[in-house]
Each structure stands twice: as structure tokens, then as C-alpha cells.
Amino acid sequence: MNQNTADSQSDRRVYPRIGVDYPATLRVHDTAAVNNGRVVELSGSGSRLCLTQAQQKGAQICVTMELAGERVLATAEVIWSRAQDHDSSFDVACQSID
């Protein structure tokens, strides 16, 4: 990615991203699919997850995570899903829809 592309993407970002590390369970709407992983970034408009399985772009998902001993539930849409180079996990970006 060139610097101009990176600059234009950061200019469009409304909310800053915050690095976190929370255990999470992801469920795909209207299916029995369940995937465990971690929430690794949060923002005011979405999150990035590290999961053991790729997710389909556009899929509606429900993410359950533990924050300070409280269970938090979020509904989101998968924006992209990419295999990580260093292991068999997947980065999954999600946009909040509730």
C-alpha cells in the first residue's frame, strides 16, 4: 500500500482504533456456525477479530466478548477476512450494525 492510500484511509476513519485482547465467540446469523477467537481492535464503528476460520464478506455476525467481567454482545457485518501469514488464523474486520 502506498503512502497516499494509507493517508486517504486514515482521513476517512471517523473513530480511532484501540488495540485490545479479549476472548470472543462469533456466531454467524441464520447458521449453526460458531467460531472462537479474540477481539484485537475496537473502534466506535467496528472491530477486528483474530479467528480460526475465515468469514464471508457481508455475513451478519454476533460477537460475544468479556469486558471487565461483563458479557458484551455486538452485531456486525464482515467487511473483509484475510489469512495471516505467520499462522493458520484469520484477521476479520467488522462494522457494527446495531
VEXVOVEX-739857 format. One record per residue (C-alpha): residue number from 0; residue in three letters; chain; x, y, z. Coordinates in pm, 1 decimal, always signed. Example, Ala and Ser with C-alpha at 12.3 -4.5 7.8 and 13.67 -1.06 7.14 Angstrom:
2
0,ALA,A,+1230.0,-450.0,+780.0
1,SER,A,+1367.0,-106.0,+714.0
***
This chain:
98
0,MET,A,+0.0,+0.0,+0.0
1,ASN,A,+145.5,+337.2,-89.6
2,GLN,A,+153.6,+634.1,+146.0
3,ASN,A,-126.1,+820.2,-37.4
4,THR,A,-359.2,+523.0,+1.5
5,ALA,A,-275.8,+491.1,+371.5
6,ASP,A,-331.0,+864.7,+422.8
7,SER,A,-668.5,+861.9,+247.1
8,GLN,A,-784.2,+562.1,+453.4
9,SER,A,-686.4,+726.1,+782.3
10,ASP,A,-856.9,+1050.7,+670.5
11,ARG,A,-1184.8,+858.0,+627.2
12,ARG,A,-1161.8,+693.6,+970.2
13,VAL,A,-1413.3,+862.6,+1199.6
14,TYR,A,-1315.7,+676.0,+1518.0
15,PRO,A,-967.1,+579.6,+1633.3
16,ARG,A,-879.2,+210.8,+1663.2
17,ILE,A,-775.2,+81.0,+2004.8
18,GLY,A,-568.3,-234.6,+2040.9
19,VAL,A,-727.6,-483.1,+2283.4
20,ASP,A,-709.9,-855.4,+2357.4
21,TYR,A,-1046.4,-1001.6,+2459.9
22,PRO,A,-1168.3,-1359.8,+2417.6
23,ALA,A,-1468.4,-1374.6,+2183.8
24,THR,A,-1722.2,-1611.1,+2034.2
25,LEU,A,-1861.3,-1535.4,+1690.2
26,ARG,A,-2190.4,-1674.2,+1560.6
27,VAL,A,-2299.4,-1632.7,+1200.3
28,HIS,A,-2667.3,-1527.9,+1171.7
29,ASP,A,-2908.2,-1791.1,+1039.4
30,THR,A,-2649.7,-2070.9,+1067.9
31,ALA,A,-2514.9,-2304.1,+1334.4
32,ALA,A,-2159.9,-2177.7,+1267.9
33,VAL,A,-1961.9,-2081.8,+1579.4
34,ASN,A,-1601.4,-1958.9,+1582.5
35,ASN,A,-1384.0,-1879.3,+1884.0
36,GLY,A,-1112.4,-1618.5,+1873.2
37,ARG,A,-1006.7,-1282.0,+2007.9
38,VAL,A,-1108.6,-920.6,+1957.9
39,VAL,A,-780.7,-741.3,+1880.3
40,GLU,A,-906.1,-391.3,+1791.1
41,LEU,A,-1212.6,-186.7,+1878.7
42,SER,A,-1341.0,+143.6,+1744.3
43,GLY,A,-1664.4,+338.7,+1762.5
44,SER,A,-1777.4,+181.1,+1436.0
45,GLY,A,-1648.1,-174.3,+1448.5
46,SER,A,-1381.1,-422.8,+1544.7
47,ARG,A,-1108.3,-650.8,+1415.9
48,LEU,A,-1105.1,-1013.3,+1523.6
49,CYS,A,-846.0,-1288.7,+1508.4
50,LEU,A,-1030.2,-1615.5,+1435.0
51,THR,A,-954.9,-1977.4,+1348.2
52,GLN,A,-1180.1,-1969.7,+1038.4
53,ALA,A,-1228.4,-1723.7,+752.8
54,GLN,A,-1561.3,-1540.6,+737.8
55,GLN,A,-1757.5,-1446.5,+427.0
56,LYS,A,-1764.7,-1077.0,+333.2
57,GLY,A,-2110.9,-936.7,+403.1
58,ALA,A,-2200.3,-1203.8,+659.4
59,GLN,A,-2410.3,-1082.4,+952.1
60,ILE,A,-2248.7,-1195.8,+1276.7
61,CYS,A,-2297.8,-1174.2,+1650.0
62,VAL,A,-1983.8,-1135.0,+1861.7
63,THR,A,-1988.0,-1210.6,+2234.2
64,MET,A,-1687.5,-1091.4,+2436.6
65,GLU,A,-1592.2,-1049.7,+2801.5
66,LEU,A,-1505.1,-695.7,+2912.8
67,ALA,A,-1411.4,-640.3,+3277.5
68,GLY,A,-1608.9,-948.3,+3380.5
69,GLU,A,-1920.2,-845.0,+3186.0
70,ARG,A,-2050.1,-1019.7,+2875.2
71,VAL,A,-2093.0,-780.6,+2581.9
72,LEU,A,-2288.2,-870.8,+2268.9
73,ALA,A,-2238.4,-688.4,+1936.3
74,THR,A,-2397.8,-738.1,+1595.3
75,ALA,A,-2182.3,-661.6,+1294.1
76,GLU,A,-2121.8,-717.1,+923.7
77,VAL,A,-1798.1,-872.4,+796.7
78,ILE,A,-1609.2,-618.6,+583.9
79,TRP,A,-1312.2,-842.0,+498.2
80,SER,A,-1141.7,-1162.9,+607.6
81,ARG,A,-770.8,-1234.6,+543.2
82,ALA,A,-540.9,-1525.4,+623.1
83,GLN,A,-247.1,-1431.1,+843.8
84,ASP,A,+98.6,-1511.7,+708.5
85,HIS,A,+252.8,-1630.6,+1035.8
86,ASP,A,-3.8,-1893.4,+1144.0
87,SER,A,-333.6,-2053.3,+1046.4
88,SER,A,-556.2,-1776.6,+1185.3
89,PHE,A,-760.9,-1511.2,+1004.5
90,ASP,A,-796.5,-1136.4,+1058.4
91,VAL,A,-1161.9,-1036.2,+1022.7
92,ALA,A,-1276.9,-672.0,+1008.7
93,CYS,A,-1635.8,-600.0,+1112.5
94,GLN,A,-1858.8,-293.9,+1100.5
95,SER,A,-2113.0,-254.1,+1380.2
96,ILE,A,-2474.9,-259.7,+1269.3
97,ASP,A,-2663.8,-207.5,+1595.7
***
